[in-house]
Amino acid sequence: MREIDADFAAWARARQLRLLRAASLVSGDPRRAELLVLSALKSLALHWHHVRDGDPDAYVRTRVQRSAVAAAEADAHAGSIPSELPLALRDMTPRERAVLVLRRYEGRSVDDTAEAVGLSPERVRRAERRARAALSPEGHRSLTDDEVTAALETAGADVREVDLAGRAWHDALLHRATTRRRSATAVAAAALIVGGAALAGRDPVITPASAPSSASLTQVPLLRQAVWHTTSGGLRYVVAPAAGSEADQPVLDVGLPAVIDPGQKHHLASGPRPTGLDAFGDAVYLERSAPGRWVPVLLYGDGELLTLDTVVLTDVRTASGQTHPPLGIWAFSGDKTALAFAQPGKVVVFDVDTRKVHTVAIPSRTIEWAAWRGNHLLAGSAEGLWSPGLSPSWPGPEPPRRPGAREFRVEGSRTVLDEHAPDVGTRPRTVGWPRSTPEGETVSDARQFASAFRLAPGGPRDVEAVSPRQVIVATNSLGRDRMLVFDEEQPRAANCCSVLGWTVRGDLVYVSDAPSGTWIMAWDVETGIVHRVSRFLTSNDVPPVIALGARFTVG
């Protein structure tokens, strides 16, 4: 099940756009619709070999629609209406919207609709009549079936397609791996209890594990919206939490441990395989073994650490003579089962599943980065871009650029987002302030893009709330720009705030590096709220450099 099943991929990709639009019409929130469809496809992937010969359409349709109705009913109970819910659908109950969408947008029968939403056929007919009445203009005749379908098509037309097949399959793999690891841990713990009791000559007593105490956790009020400001050019922004206040921010569980502690016990890749550590890791960082020499450490969501002691790495040297640690945010392959590290004249690849180390020769001593586009290996330097196994020419024909398929860059006085669209006539889109070259890579989840920008001293300032030194700009496929601003008066490292990737729910993950400590943070670009994810205990031997793996999207 490691590679995505071709039949599953074809099935999901043929239906995902229709599912996204149907879920959005019912829930009123395209972003939430994406999560609902992803969850349903993940469930299907877990049971694909049992469901594929049955009725996978009904399986997914039922889960998507019932989840969308539940989410919309929760909104209604809280007295809120999603801003992106079409006006024509606001006078309907969530269940009436679901019935109308199933009957006239998806073309389902009354019986199929009844099964999907959990109503009797007669209640489905009544709900459809009420929904159609709400959709028809007051004082006008009732709309025909074709007119209802056309109205729903128009209402859902702005929802863009997002490729969820690979993410769903990968999340299913991760779920299985995590379940096996937890089961193995529980079995091992039970065996120790039973064995110890037997040695002591008494019957074992197994008590349920207690929940972690909340006494040591900062109690933070739950916020629904941050304080937004607007630049003179109309770009909305929020001010990032002050350096040193990260521990006071609300917590967001994205699958990383609350504390990343390099000082705890490590398993070794050269040793016996630890129980439960499968082919997926949730992040990788570096530890210094000697001056200019590094060893990677694979991090799992439960805090387990696996030192890749069979991989020996040195500093990477650029054409200008600068050196830096050999880890970029694109280290994980598309299926998260391999890692790539740039080295002088080569790329070192570690297979997390088999624990084998491979070396790919590159005819350059100044390789600056190694990365993956899907599961295809890339390497780049000032000399060019190499695509081993893809391009017969060394270097490849593409101009040297960062490994992401999408990137911010500066053209003249404009900052633009170039999505590298297949249509060569598609021009990069101008993005709001700042007008400066981004620091590092652009990360994307196919719907949103983000990059960090460092501002030149004395440069133009369109921000009034604070005096910014560095900002993160996020934009989406609809051209909606948002900005997270870091106040220059706060003590932070020179490159304090590099972007790392996106969570499944659409939060931007970044590193906050300051004298007060290094934190992994997550910014909700819709509400503006910044959450704390993990405290990263960096040191002279553990730099604040980390790449996200299994639970995240980088590009």
Buried (B, 14 or more C-beta within 10 A) or exposed (E): EEEBBEEBBEBBBEBBBBBBBBBBBBBBBBBBBBBBBBBBBBBBBBEBEEBBEEEBBBBBBBBBBBBBBEBBBEBEEEEEEBEBBBEBBEEBBBBBBBBBBBBBBBEBEBEBBBBBBEBEEEBBBEBBEBBBBBBBEEEEEEBEEEBBBEBBEEBBEEBBBBBBBBBBBBBBBBBBBBEEBEEBBEEEEEEEBEEEBEEEEEEEEEEEEEEEEEEEEEEEEEBEEBEEBEBEEEBBBBBBBBBBBBBEBBBBEBBBBBEBBBEEEBBEBEEEEEEBBBBBBBBBBBBBBEEEEBBBBBBBBBBBBBBBBBBBBBBBBBEEEEEBBBBBBBBBBBBBBBBBBBBBEBBBBBBBEEBEBBEBEBEBEBBBBBBBBEEEBBBBBEBBBBBBEEBEEEBBEBEBEBBBBBBBBBEEEEBBBBBEEEEEEEEBEEBBBBBBEBBBBBBBBBBBBBBBBBBEEEEEBBBEBBEBBBBBBBBBBEEEBBBBBBBBEBEBBEBBBBBBBBBBBBBBBBBBBBEBBBBBBBBBBBBBBBBBBBBBBBEEEBBBBBBBBBBBBBB
